[in-house]
């Protein structure tokens, strides 16, 4: 008798699991279909509202001049800031060397970088 019970028990467990899985998938599909239909209804209603709005005249005051407090913007408003003046190309060699010395003292230039920059300044002058 025990030999026969196990296959029946196994079949009942598999069948029950298959039933629950099938029911879950059916519910999931029905929910997805409801969501799709609801979304389509909302989209069509929105499209109808937009289409109806295109044939209407513009609201009152549209295209008229602004009220008295709203004049043109002040001069220079919305324009880019003036460009910074570039350093003079003909600055003296002494000024360039002084600048290199200051950078070297501040630690911004290593000894090798200072020597290379100094040589280029003296070579170009």
Secondary structure, DSSP 8 states (H G I E B T S, - for coil): -HHHHHHHHHHHHHHHHHHHHHHHHHHHHHHHHHHHHHHHHHHHHHHHHHHHHHTS---TTTTS---TT-----TTTTS---------TT--HHHHHHHHHHHHHHTSS-HHHHHHHHHHHHHH-
